[in-house]
Amino acid sequence: MELALDRLDSPIGAIAVVARGGALCALDFDDCAERMQSILQRRFGSVTLRKASDPCGFTTRVGAYMNGALDALDDIEVDTGGTAFQRDVWSALRQIPCGETTSYGAMAKSMGRPGAARAVGITNSRNPVALVLPCHRVIGADGSLTGYAGGIERKRWLLRHEGALPATLI
């Protein structure tokens, strides 16, 4: 399968944007390329990433978000694949408003699965479209910045960028 790939420089590292049809199917940091490639191969089998210029305008919108237009990612169409549970978790991520955070436990509870905090955390680590599905907005119950595939410093930067960094972590 051939997928469209573009790259964007950002204050927290180069970002890979991958589209299929009219939907975003992967977005990750270049230094997480192995993880992204693994997710794509599990989903599609053999893939070829073909260089494209701003597929569906997604690269422009990610750039706008990084430059302060915090709503630029809100309605990007995503094609995540995944199990029903994973899709539920990823959908729930989009319900976390910009500028706010939640915990893995609170997220699980809001989904009607109060005992699934660990499963929510694991599913967040497999998020194929970082930033657009804002898993960086999910923090530990104690307010700590736990678990972000792109690294804790990027999570800190993103939360600060959105004005959501808990006071204990400023």
N, CA, C and O atoms as a DFTB+ gen file, in Angstrom:
680 C
 N C O
     1  1       0.842      -1.172       0.000
     2  2       0.000       0.000       0.000
     3  2       0.888       1.235       0.000
     4  3       1.913       1.281       0.680
     5  1       0.479       2.232      -0.772
     6  2       1.216       3.480      -0.843
     7  2       0.487       4.547      -0.027
     8  3      -0.720       4.740      -0.173
     9  1       1.235       5.231       0.829
    10  2       0.695       6.280       1.680
    11  2       1.468       7.566       1.414
    12  3       2.660       7.528       1.110
    13  1       0.788       8.704       1.528
    14  2       1.419      10.010       1.299
    15  2       2.119      10.466       2.574
    16  3       1.534      10.427       3.656
    17  1       3.377      10.900       2.444
    18  2       4.189      11.335       3.580
    19  2       4.713      12.743       3.345
    20  3       5.242      13.061       2.280
    21  1       4.554      13.574       4.361
    22  2       5.173      14.894       4.355
    23  2       5.843      15.078       5.703
    24  3       5.541      14.362       6.658
    25  1       6.745      16.029       5.777
    26  2       7.450      16.321       7.025
    27  2       7.369      17.816       7.312
    28  3       7.287      18.651       6.412
    29  1       7.396      18.112       8.601
    30  2       7.285      19.488       9.067
    31  2       8.252      19.690      10.224
    32  3       8.274      18.893      11.161
    33  1       9.049      20.745      10.166
    34  2       9.894      21.091      11.300
    35  2       9.033      21.795      12.336
    36  3       8.153      22.583      11.990
    37  1       9.290      21.508      13.610
    38  2       8.531      22.138      14.690
    39  2       9.483      22.458      15.834
    40  3      10.620      21.986      15.842
    41  1       9.037      23.247      16.793
    42  2       9.896      23.577      17.938
    43  2      10.292      22.361      18.775
    44  3      11.232      22.440      19.566
    45  1       9.592      21.246      18.614
    46  2       9.907      20.057      19.410
    47  2      10.356      18.884      18.537
    48  3      10.298      17.728      18.956
    49  1      10.796      19.193      17.336
    50  2      11.329      18.158      16.454
    51  2      10.521      18.017      15.183
    52  3       9.382      18.474      15.089
    53  1      11.141      17.369      14.206
    54  2      10.478      17.137      12.929
    55  2       9.305      16.179      13.116
    56  3       9.376      15.221      13.886
    57  1       8.230      16.461      12.395
    58  2       7.001      15.679      12.497
    59  2       6.698      15.060      11.138
    60  3       6.762      15.732      10.108
    61  1       6.368      13.772      11.147
    62  2       5.948      13.065       9.942
    63  2       4.427      13.054       9.895
    64  3       3.766      12.741      10.886
    65  1       3.882      13.398       8.736
    66  2       2.439      13.440       8.497
    67  2       2.146      12.431       7.392
    68  3       2.684      12.545       6.291
    69  1       1.292      11.439       7.680
    70  2       0.995      10.378       6.716
    71  2      -0.510      10.335       6.465
    72  3      -1.306      10.259       7.401
    73  1      -0.889      10.387       5.182
    74  2      -2.300      10.406       4.811
    75  2      -2.615       9.278       3.837
    76  3      -1.763       8.800       3.089
    77  1      -3.875       8.881       3.884
    78  2      -4.409       7.885       2.949
    79  2      -5.795       8.368       2.568
    80  3      -6.648       8.573       3.431
    81  1      -6.015       8.547       1.286
    82  2      -7.292       9.107       0.871
    83  2      -7.397      10.509       1.435
    84  3      -6.459      11.298       1.312
    85  1      -8.514      10.830       2.048
    86  2      -8.710      12.150       2.628
    87  2      -8.543      12.178       4.129
    88  3      -9.014      13.103       4.792
    89  1      -7.873      11.167       4.677
    90  2      -7.759      11.081       6.140
    91  2      -6.300      10.955       6.569
    92  3      -5.452      10.447       5.835
    93  1      -6.043      11.431       7.768
    94  2      -4.729      11.301       8.389
    95  2      -4.651       9.922       9.035
    96  3      -5.497       9.582       9.861
    97  1      -3.657       9.127       8.674
    98  2      -3.552       7.785       9.258
    99  2      -2.338       7.636      10.172
   100  3      -2.228       6.643      10.891
   101  1      -1.431       8.605      10.153
   102  2      -0.302       8.585      11.091
   103  2       0.257       9.994      11.215
   104  3       0.317      10.753      10.247
   105  1       0.662      10.316      12.436
   106  2       1.359      11.569      12.708
   107  2       2.254      11.279      13.900
   108  3       1.782      10.888      14.968
   109  1       3.546      11.475      13.707
   110  2       4.479      11.189      14.794
   111  2       5.744      11.998      14.578
   112  3       5.948      12.588      13.518
   113  1       6.579      12.017      15.586
   114  2       7.857      12.708      15.511
   115  2       8.851      11.834      14.758
   116  3       8.829      10.610      14.882
   117  1       9.723      12.468      13.975
   118  2      10.667      11.712      13.151
   119  2      11.521      10.746      13.960
   120  3      11.853       9.665      13.473
   121  1      11.885      11.116      15.192
   122  2      12.704      10.199      15.974
   123  2      11.884       9.036      16.535
   124  3      12.427       8.176      17.228
   125  1      10.596       9.003      16.245
   126  2       9.722       7.868      16.602
   127  2       9.304       7.120      15.339
   128  3       8.302       6.406      15.338
   129  1      10.081       7.288      14.257
   130  2       9.723       6.714      12.955
   131  2       9.583       5.204      13.009
   132  3       8.714       4.642      12.343
   133  1      10.419       4.538      13.786
   134  2      10.337       3.078      13.881
   135  2       8.991       2.651      14.477
   136  3       8.367       1.710      13.989
   137  1       8.555       3.328      15.510
   138  2       7.254       3.048      16.129
   139  2       6.123       3.297      15.135
   140  3       5.206       2.486      15.014
   141  1       6.194       4.428      14.419
   142  2       5.167       4.756      13.431
   143  2       5.132       3.710      12.319
   144  3       4.058       3.259      11.921
   145  1       6.296       3.331      11.825
   146  2       6.367       2.331      10.759
   147  2       5.783       1.006      11.230
   148  3       5.084       0.333      10.472
   149  1       6.058       0.632      12.458
   150  2       5.525      -0.605      13.025
   151  2       3.999      -0.568      13.096
   152  3       3.330      -1.541      12.749
   153  1       3.455       0.566      13.550
   154  2       1.993       0.722      13.620
   155  2       1.389       0.611      12.220
   156  3       0.382      -0.070      12.026
   157  1       2.008       1.283      11.245
   158  2       1.489       1.230       9.871
   159  2       1.567      -0.175       9.288
   160  3       0.633      -0.615       8.617
   161  1       2.672      -0.889       9.534
   162  2       2.809      -2.241       8.997
   163  2       1.832      -3.210       9.640
   164  3       1.277      -4.071       8.958
   165  1       1.612      -3.083      10.953
   166  2       0.618      -3.940      11.607
   167  2      -0.769      -3.717      11.008
   168  3      -1.565      -4.646      10.875
   169  1      -1.031      -2.489      10.658
   170  2      -2.354      -2.153      10.144
   171  2      -2.529      -2.480       8.674
   172  3      -3.544      -3.058       8.284
   173  1      -1.551      -2.117       7.852
   174  2      -1.701      -2.227       6.403
   175  2      -0.852      -3.302       5.755
   176  3      -1.017      -3.573       4.565
   177  1       0.049      -3.923       6.498
   178  2       1.000      -4.844       5.881
   179  2       2.134      -4.028       5.277
   180  3       2.575      -3.039       5.863
   181  1       2.591      -4.432       4.136
   182  2       3.693      -3.729       3.480
   183  2       3.229      -2.344       3.026
   184  3       2.217      -2.210       2.338
   185  1       3.984      -1.318       3.421
   186  2       3.632       0.047       3.032
   187  2       4.820       0.745       2.386
   188  3       5.976       0.499       2.734
   189  1       4.510       1.609       1.451
   190  2       5.490       2.497       0.845
   191  2       5.061       3.913       1.174
   192  3       3.922       4.302       0.914
   193  1       5.969       4.677       1.742
   194  2       5.683       6.076       2.060
   195  2       6.192       6.931       0.913
   196  3       7.398       7.038       0.689
   197  1       5.257       7.541       0.185
   198  2       5.573       8.364      -0.977
   199  2       5.570       9.834      -0.558
   200  3       4.594      10.323       0.012
   201  1       6.665      10.528      -0.843
   202  2       6.766      11.946      -0.496
   203  2       5.646      12.720      -1.183
   204  3       5.412      12.581      -2.384
   205  1       4.970      13.529      -0.396
   206  2       3.873      14.355      -0.908
   207  2       4.003      15.741      -0.294
   208  3       4.613      15.904       0.763
   209  1       3.444      16.710      -0.939
   210  2       3.470      18.072      -0.428
   211  2       2.121      18.399       0.205
   212  3       1.115      18.541      -0.489
   213  1       2.116      18.517       1.527
   214  2       0.946      18.948       2.285
   215  2      -0.324      18.146       1.950
   216  3      -1.330      18.728       1.544
   217  1      -0.282      16.814       2.119
   218  2      -1.469      16.020       1.778
   219  2      -2.704      16.488       2.547
   220  3      -2.690      16.579       3.774
   221  1      -3.761      16.781       1.811
   222  2      -5.055      17.219       2.354
   223  2      -4.948      18.475       3.210
   224  3      -5.869      18.785       3.965
   225  1      -3.848      19.197       3.106
   226  2      -3.644      20.394       3.926
   227  2      -3.262      20.084       5.360
   228  3      -3.203      20.988       6.194
   229  1      -2.998      18.800       5.665
   230  2      -2.710      18.400       7.043
   231  2      -1.415      19.017       7.570
   232  3      -1.358      19.437       8.725
   233  1      -0.389      19.075       6.744
   234  2       0.889      19.626       7.188
   235  2       0.723      21.102       7.560
   236  3       1.255      21.559       8.571
   237  1      -0.008      21.825       6.748
   238  2      -0.273      23.236       7.034
   239  2      -1.004      23.383       8.359
   240  3      -0.690      24.276       9.146
   241  1      -1.973      22.515       8.610
   242  2      -2.753      22.618       9.845
   243  2      -1.921      22.254      11.077
   244  3      -2.079      22.871      12.130
   245  1      -1.044      21.268      10.957
   246  2      -0.154      20.939      12.075
   247  2       0.777      22.118      12.340
   248  3       1.024      22.469      13.493
   249  1       1.290      22.726      11.281
   250  2       2.135      23.912      11.437
   251  2       1.389      25.059      12.108
   252  3       1.955      25.763      12.944
   253  1       0.134      25.247      11.750
   254  2      -0.675      26.310      12.361
   255  2      -0.857      26.041      13.857
   256  3      -0.767      26.958      14.673
   257  1      -1.114      24.780      14.211
   258  2      -1.242      24.416      15.624
   259  2       0.052      24.741      16.369
   260  3       0.021      25.342      17.443
   261  1       1.176      24.348      15.801
   262  2       2.463      24.581      16.455
   263  2       2.761      26.075      16.602
   264  3       3.499      26.481      17.500
   265  1       2.187      26.884      15.723
   266  2       2.386      28.336      15.768
   267  2       1.313      29.065      16.567
   268  3       1.246      30.294      16.532
   269  1       0.463      28.316      17.294
   270  2      -0.480      28.952      18.208
   271  2      -1.947      28.871      17.852
   272  3      -2.784      29.249      18.673
   273  1      -2.303      28.395      16.668
   274  2      -3.714      28.221      16.300
   275  2      -4.162      26.874      16.888
   276  3      -4.220      25.863      16.189
   277  1      -4.469      26.888      18.160
   278  2      -4.683      25.645      18.905
   279  2      -5.901      24.851      18.445
   280  3      -6.033      23.680      18.802
   281  1      -6.787      25.450      17.670
   282  2      -7.953      24.719      17.161
   283  2      -7.737      24.161      15.752
   284  3      -8.659      23.590      15.169
   285  1      -6.551      24.315      15.208
   286  2      -6.278      23.910      13.821
   287  2      -6.404      22.415      13.576
   288  3      -6.587      21.992      12.434
   289  1      -6.308      21.611      14.625
   290  2      -6.356      20.151      14.466
   291  2      -7.733      19.557      14.785
   292  3      -7.964      18.364      14.593
   293  1      -8.637      20.403      15.271
   294  2      -9.891      19.919      15.848
   295  2     -10.731      19.029      14.943
   296  3     -11.290      18.042      15.421
   297  1     -10.841      19.334      13.672
   298  2     -11.753      18.566      12.822
   299  2     -11.047      17.792      11.707
   300  3     -11.664      17.441      10.701
   301  1      -9.762      17.531      11.891
   302  2      -9.042      16.726      10.901
   303  2      -9.618      15.311      10.913
   304  3      -9.757      14.691      11.967
   305  1      -9.944      14.823       9.741
   306  2     -10.456      13.449       9.631
   307  2      -9.300      12.473       9.836
   308  3      -8.246      12.602       9.214
   309  1      -9.512      11.495      10.717
   310  2      -8.485      10.499      10.991
   311  2      -8.982       9.110      10.597
   312  3     -10.179       8.822      10.620
   313  1      -8.038       8.276      10.242
   314  2      -8.292       6.882       9.906
   315  2      -7.300       6.072      10.741
   316  3      -6.168       5.831      10.321
   317  1      -7.748       5.655      11.938
   318  2      -6.832       5.053      12.905
   319  2      -6.749       3.542      12.839
   320  3      -5.756       2.957      13.273
   321  1      -7.779       2.899      12.300
   322  2      -7.822       1.447      12.428
   323  2      -7.986       1.107      13.895
   324  3      -8.539       1.902      14.656
   325  1      -7.516      -0.058      14.305
   326  2      -7.557      -0.446      15.707
   327  2      -8.799      -1.235      16.068
   328  3      -9.739      -1.355      15.282
   329  1      -8.776      -1.770      17.279
   330  2      -9.908      -2.531      17.801
   331  2     -11.027      -1.568      18.205
   332  3     -10.828      -0.353      18.231
   333  1     -12.175      -2.104      18.513
   334  2     -13.288      -1.260      18.963
   335  2     -12.894      -0.491      20.223
   336  3     -13.189       0.699      20.335
   337  1     -12.227      -1.160      21.177
   338  2     -11.801      -0.481      22.399
   339  2     -10.816       0.637      22.081
   340  3     -10.944       1.743      22.607
   341  1      -9.839       0.361      21.228
   342  2      -8.861       1.393      20.869
   343  2      -9.552       2.580      20.222
   344  3      -9.257       3.726      20.559
   345  1     -10.458       2.324      19.305
   346  2     -11.166       3.432      18.650
   347  2     -11.977       4.227      19.666
   348  3     -12.076       5.449      19.549
   349  1     -12.564       3.555      20.667
   350  2     -13.301       4.267      21.721
   351  2     -12.371       5.177      22.527
   352  3     -12.708       6.325      22.816
   353  1     -11.205       4.653      22.884
   354  2     -10.234       5.450      23.635
   355  2      -9.791       6.641      22.796
   356  3      -9.782       7.771      23.284
   357  1      -9.426       6.403      21.546
   358  2      -8.937       7.481      20.698
   359  2     -10.025       8.515      20.446
   360  3      -9.734       9.707      20.345
   361  1     -11.255       8.080      20.345
   362  2     -12.367       9.016      20.199
   363  2     -12.528       9.857      21.466
   364  3     -12.778      11.059      21.390
   365  1     -12.385       9.226      22.619
   366  2     -12.499       9.935      23.894
   367  2     -11.410      10.994      24.042
   368  3     -11.629      12.018      24.689
   369  1     -10.240      10.760      23.451
   370  2      -9.165      11.756      23.512
   371  2      -9.615      13.078      22.902
   372  3      -9.271      14.153      23.396
   373  1     -10.380      12.986      21.838
   374  2     -10.829      14.207      21.156
   375  2     -11.822      15.000      21.988
   376  3     -12.112      16.155      21.676
   377  1     -12.344      14.391      23.039
   378  2     -13.299      15.081      23.902
   379  2     -12.603      15.895      24.994
   380  3     -13.258      16.664      25.698
   381  1     -11.290      15.736      25.143
   382  2     -10.540      16.496      26.147
   383  2     -10.245      17.873      25.553
   384  3      -9.472      17.981      24.601
   385  1     -10.844      18.911      26.099
   386  2     -10.646      20.246      25.521
   387  2      -9.185      20.701      25.594
   388  3      -8.457      20.369      26.530
   389  1      -8.786      21.453      24.600
   390  2      -7.475      22.076      24.604
   391  2      -7.377      22.962      25.836
   392  3      -8.311      23.696      26.158
   393  1      -6.254      22.891      26.515
   394  2      -6.069      23.677      27.730
   395  2      -6.459      22.927      28.985
   396  3      -6.365      23.469      30.086
   397  1      -6.900      21.679      28.836
   398  2      -7.290      20.866      29.981
   399  2      -6.563      19.528      29.934
   400  3      -6.061      19.108      28.891
   401  1      -6.518      18.875      31.080
   402  2      -5.959      17.526      31.163
   403  2      -6.949      16.636      31.899
   404  3      -7.884      17.113      32.541
   405  1      -6.721      15.343      31.790
   406  2      -7.475      14.353      32.546
   407  2      -6.505      13.239      32.906
   408  3      -5.381      13.195      32.406
   409  1      -6.945      12.348      33.771
   410  2      -6.090      11.215      34.141
   411  2      -6.555       9.971      33.387
   412  3      -7.659       9.931      32.843
   413  1      -5.697       8.966      33.368
   414  2      -6.057       7.703      32.727
   415  2      -7.287       7.105      33.406
   416  3      -8.186       6.597      32.735
   417  1      -7.324       7.165      34.732
   418  2      -8.462       6.628      35.480
   419  2      -9.744       7.380      35.198
   420  3     -10.795       6.767      35.009
   421  1      -9.673       8.704      35.168
   422  2     -10.859       9.512      34.881
   423  2     -11.342       9.260      33.458
   424  3     -12.545       9.226      33.198
   425  1     -10.413       9.086      32.554
   426  2     -10.791       8.807      31.168
   427  2     -11.505       7.461      31.080
   428  3     -12.538       7.339      30.422
   429  1     -10.946       6.454      31.748
   430  2     -11.571       5.128      31.747
   431  2     -12.976       5.204      32.349
   432  3     -13.921       4.622      31.816
   433  1     -13.100       5.915      33.447
   434  2     -14.407       6.068      34.100
   435  2     -15.405       6.762      33.179
   436  3     -16.563       6.352      33.104
   437  1     -14.970       7.809      32.478
   438  2     -15.862       8.541      31.574
   439  2     -16.327       7.668      30.411
   440  3     -17.364       7.930      29.802
   441  1     -15.549       6.629      30.112
   442  2     -15.910       5.697      29.044
   443  2     -16.797       4.562      29.552
   444  3     -17.180       3.679      28.786
   445  1     -17.125       4.589      30.855
   446  2     -17.938       3.520      31.425
   447  2     -17.138       2.273      31.748
   448  3     -17.712       1.194      31.897
   449  1     -15.824       2.400      31.860
   450  2     -14.917       1.287      32.152
   451  2     -13.977       1.686      33.279
   452  3     -12.774       1.825      33.058
   453  1     -14.512       1.873      34.496
   454  2     -13.710       2.427      35.584
   455  2     -12.471       1.608      35.955
   456  3     -11.547       2.158      36.553
   457  1     -12.419       0.346      35.629
   458  2     -11.253      -0.466      35.957
   459  2     -10.234      -0.556      34.837
   460  3      -9.292      -1.343      34.923
   461  1     -10.402       0.224      33.801
   462  2      -9.570       0.065      32.604
   463  2      -8.496       1.134      32.449
   464  3      -8.042       1.380      31.332
   465  1      -8.080       1.771      33.529
   466  2      -7.082       2.843      33.419
   467  2      -5.801       2.355      32.740
   468  3      -5.238       3.047      31.892
   469  1      -5.355       1.180      33.112
   470  2      -4.118       0.643      32.515
   471  2      -4.299       0.383      31.015
   472  3      -3.410       0.683      30.219
   473  1      -5.443      -0.171      30.639
   474  2      -5.727      -0.428      29.217
   475  2      -5.814       0.882      28.439
   476  3      -5.386       0.946      27.286
   477  1      -6.363       1.925      29.058
   478  2      -6.410       3.241      28.423
   479  2      -4.986       3.744      28.194
   480  3      -4.677       4.276      27.128
   481  1      -4.127       3.580      29.186
   482  2      -2.736       4.005      29.051
   483  2      -2.009       3.271      27.939
   484  3      -1.284       3.884      27.155
   485  1      -2.199       1.972      27.867
   486  2      -1.561       1.176      26.809
   487  2      -2.070       1.605      25.442
   488  3      -1.294       1.737      24.495
   489  1      -3.375       1.822      25.344
   490  2      -3.956       2.251      24.075
   491  2      -3.435       3.629      23.677
   492  3      -3.162       3.867      22.500
   493  1      -3.295       4.535      24.639
   494  2      -2.733       5.855      24.326
   495  2      -1.330       5.724      23.755
   496  3      -0.954       6.486      22.864
   497  1      -0.546       4.766      24.254
   498  2       0.820       4.589      23.756
   499  2       0.843       4.096      22.307
   500  3       1.880       4.157      21.647
   501  1      -0.278       3.615      21.820
   502  2      -0.383       3.117      20.436
   503  2      -1.146       4.083      19.535
   504  3      -1.536       3.728      18.423
   505  1      -1.353       5.290      20.014
   506  2      -2.068       6.306      19.250
   507  2      -1.335       6.566      17.934
   508  3      -0.183       7.000      17.950
   509  1      -1.980       6.309      16.802
   510  2      -1.285       6.496      15.528
   511  2      -1.219       7.941      15.044
   512  3      -0.432       8.252      14.151
   513  1      -2.027       8.822      15.613
   514  2      -2.050      10.205      15.138
   515  2      -1.899      11.169      16.326
   516  3      -2.849      11.828      16.749
   517  1      -0.675      11.220      16.837
   518  2      -0.358      12.115      17.953
   519  2      -0.784      13.535      17.609
   520  3      -0.937      13.881      16.438
   521  1      -0.969      14.325      18.605
   522  2      -1.405      15.722      18.527
   523  2      -2.871      15.837      18.127
   524  3      -3.647      16.477      18.836
   525  1      -3.267      15.238      17.019
   526  2      -4.658      15.317      16.570
   527  2      -5.566      14.568      17.540
   528  3      -6.638      15.054      17.900
   529  1      -5.130      13.384      17.957
   530  2      -5.780      12.668      19.059
   531  2      -4.881      12.952      20.258
   532  3      -3.866      12.280      20.438
   533  1      -5.239      13.935      21.079
   534  2      -4.302      14.537      22.030
   535  2      -4.034      13.697      23.283
   536  3      -4.465      14.045      24.383
   537  1      -3.324      12.598      23.098
   538  2      -2.972      11.753      24.239
   539  2      -2.040      12.474      25.206
   540  3      -1.907      12.055      26.356
   541  1      -1.396      13.543      24.765
   542  2      -0.539      14.332      25.664
   543  2      -1.349      15.010      26.766
   544  3      -0.778      15.453      27.762
   545  1      -2.657      15.097      26.607
   546  2      -3.513      15.728      27.620
   547  2      -3.898      14.766      28.746
   548  3      -4.601      15.155      29.679
   549  1      -3.445      13.523      28.663
   550  2      -3.745      12.535      29.698
   551  2      -2.516      12.408      30.597
   552  3      -1.414      12.121      30.131
   553  1      -2.732      12.629      31.889
   554  2      -1.639      12.632      32.862
   555  2      -1.962      11.650      33.979
   556  3      -3.055      11.086      34.017
   557  1      -1.019      11.447      34.883
   558  2      -1.232      10.562      36.024
   559  2      -2.247      11.151      36.993
   560  3      -2.464      12.363      37.018
   561  1      -2.864      10.291      37.785
   562  2      -3.863      10.730      38.767
   563  2      -3.281      11.726      39.763
   564  3      -4.008      12.551      40.318
   565  1      -1.965      11.650      39.992
   566  2      -1.313      12.569      40.927
   567  2      -0.826      13.847      40.242
   568  3      -0.142      14.664      40.858
   569  1      -1.178      14.014      38.972
   570  2      -0.770      15.200      38.226
   571  2       0.566      15.074      37.536
   572  3       1.026      16.024      36.902
   573  1       1.204      13.912      37.645
   574  2       2.518      13.722      37.017
   575  2       2.377      13.502      35.513
   576  3       1.356      13.015      35.028
   577  1       3.425      13.873      34.797
   578  2       3.447      13.695      33.344
   579  2       3.959      12.292      33.013
   580  3       5.128      12.109      32.673
   581  1       3.086      11.332      33.115
   582  2       3.485       9.957      32.851
   583  2       3.210       9.590      31.402
   584  3       2.273      10.098      30.787
   585  1       4.022       8.717      30.875
   586  2       3.792       8.044      29.617
   587  2       3.439       8.886      28.414
   588  3       2.274       9.229      28.217
   589  1       4.422       9.223      27.612
   590  2       4.168       9.849      26.314
   591  2       5.195       9.278      25.351
   592  3       6.400       9.409      25.565
   593  1       4.710       8.641      24.284
   594  2       5.608       7.961      23.340
   595  2       6.632       8.923      22.741
   596  3       7.743       8.509      22.408
   597  1       6.274      10.199      22.598
   598  2       7.199      11.190      22.051
   599  2       8.170      11.750      23.067
   600  3       9.035      12.555      22.721
   601  1       8.039      11.335      24.321
   602  2       8.929      11.790      25.378
   603  2       8.273      12.818      26.287
   604  3       7.465      13.635      25.846
   605  1       8.633      12.762      27.552
   606  2       8.024      13.623      28.567
   607  2       8.293      15.110      28.289
   608  3       7.419      15.942      28.531
   609  1       9.476      15.453      27.790
   610  2       9.758      16.876      27.520
   611  2       8.842      17.415      26.429
   612  3       8.418      18.569      26.494
   613  1       8.531      16.593      25.424
   614  2       7.579      17.038      24.399
   615  2       6.190      17.191      25.005
   616  3       5.479      18.148      24.698
   617  1       5.807      16.260      25.856
   618  2       4.499      16.351      26.516
   619  2       4.430      17.645      27.323
   620  3       3.429      18.359      27.271
   621  1       5.483      17.942      28.060
   622  2       5.543      19.175      28.858
   623  2       5.395      20.391      27.942
   624  3       4.631      21.307      28.246
   625  1       6.124      20.402      26.816
   626  2       6.058      21.519      25.880
   627  2       4.641      21.676      25.338
   628  3       4.116      22.788      25.297
   629  1       4.017      20.577      24.921
   630  2       2.661      20.627      24.355
   631  2       1.650      21.156      25.366
   632  3       0.803      21.984      25.030
   633  1       1.740      20.679      26.598
   634  2       0.804      21.148      27.630
   635  2       1.041      22.624      27.953
   636  3       0.087      23.367      28.179
   637  1       2.288      23.046      27.975
   638  2       2.595      24.465      28.194
   639  2       2.069      25.292      27.018
   640  3       1.487      26.359      27.214
   641  1       2.273      24.799      25.811
   642  2       1.799      25.448      24.577
   643  2       0.287      25.672      24.615
   644  3      -0.208      26.703      24.158
   645  1      -0.435      24.703      25.161
   646  2      -1.902      24.767      25.231
   647  2      -2.402      25.450      26.507
   648  3      -3.607      25.641      26.672
   649  1      -1.504      25.813      27.392
   650  2      -1.909      26.445      28.641
   651  2      -2.513      25.462      29.621
   652  3      -3.343      25.843      30.446
   653  1      -2.113      24.202      29.545
   654  2      -2.714      23.166      30.385
   655  2      -1.753      22.526      31.357
   656  3      -2.103      21.539      32.003
   657  1      -0.558      23.054      31.479
   658  2       0.413      22.424      32.351
   659  2      -0.031      22.584      33.795
   660  3      -0.210      23.710      34.259
   661  1      -0.214      21.475      34.521
   662  2      -0.615      21.579      35.930
   663  2       0.373      22.433      36.727
   664  3       1.581      22.372      36.498
   665  1      -0.143      23.217      37.650
   666  2       0.682      24.148      38.429
   667  2       1.854      23.440      39.116
   668  3       2.908      24.046      39.312
   669  1       1.685      22.185      39.480
   670  2       2.745      21.442      40.158
   671  2       3.918      21.148      39.219
   672  3       4.993      20.774      39.687
   673  1       3.731      21.309      37.904
   674  2       4.779      20.937      36.955
   675  2       5.357      22.108      36.180
   676  3       6.139      21.904      35.251
   677  1       4.991      23.320      36.539
   678  2       5.491      24.496      35.793
   679  2       6.958      24.717      36.091
   680  3       7.561      25.652      35.563
